[in-house]
Amino acid sequence: MTMTDLVILEFLNDHDLELAPKPLYRNLNRHGHDIGYSTVRGRLPELAEKGLLEKDNDGYYQLTDLGREYLAGEIDATDIEQ
């Protein structure tokens, strides 16, 4: 887990959003997070692979229950890495 991962997860959680990579990148930057598009685009599949995000058929990502549990401190990052 990287700091960028945490920013992405918290942003989606705080704003209760479901976004594709480009709109997520634009909104993160609009809200003061200096994260490049290639970084956002690269991290989303990794977070989905770990079960923290879910991607729908249209390419939109949303936070999963596991992602919410992680943000709430109910799950440790080492548990997710395994």
N, C-alpha and C positions, 0 to 999 in steps of 0.2 A: 504494500500500500504506500502510495506517495502522497505528498501534500496536495497535489493536483487532484488525486482521486477523492480526497476528503472534501475539497472545494466543490467538485462536481456533485458528489452525493448530497452534501449539505444544501447546495443550490436547488437541486431537484426536489429535495425534501421540503425546504423552507418555502418554496414557491408552489409546491404541489403541481409540478409540471411533467409533461411527457413531450420530449423534444427530439428532433433529428440532430445530428452532429453540428451542422452549420448554424441553425437557429440557437442551439445551446452555446456554441462558441460566441456568437454575437451578443447574446444576453449576458453571458459571464463577463465579457469585456465591458459591456454597457454598465454593469454593476460594479466595475472597478477591479475585476480580476484579470490580470495581464497574462493570459494563457493563449498560446498559439492554436490555430485551427488544427494543424497536424497533430498536436498533442492531444487535443480533445478527441479528434477522430480516432487516434490510436488507443486512447485509454478506455473508451466506451466498450469496445469488444472485450477487453481484458476484464473490466468490471462485470460485464454480463457473463463471462466464462466462470467467474468466481461466484455467480449467483446473486450479486448485489444489485444488478440492473437486469431488466428484461427488455428485449428488443421485439417489437411487433413486426408484422409482415410489411409494413410501410416504412420501416427503418427508424421508427421512433423508439426512444429509450425512456423507461420509467423505473423508479425505485421499486425494489421488491420488498417483501416482508423481512427477508434476511438483511437487506440494506438498511431498513428502518431499525432493526434490532442492533445492527452494528453501530449505527449513529447514536442509539440510546445507551450504548455501553454494555449491552447484554451479551455481546459476542466479542471476543478478542480478535485482533488482526491475525495472530498466529493460527487461530482456528480456521480462518478463511484461506490462508496461504496453503494449508494442507490439502 
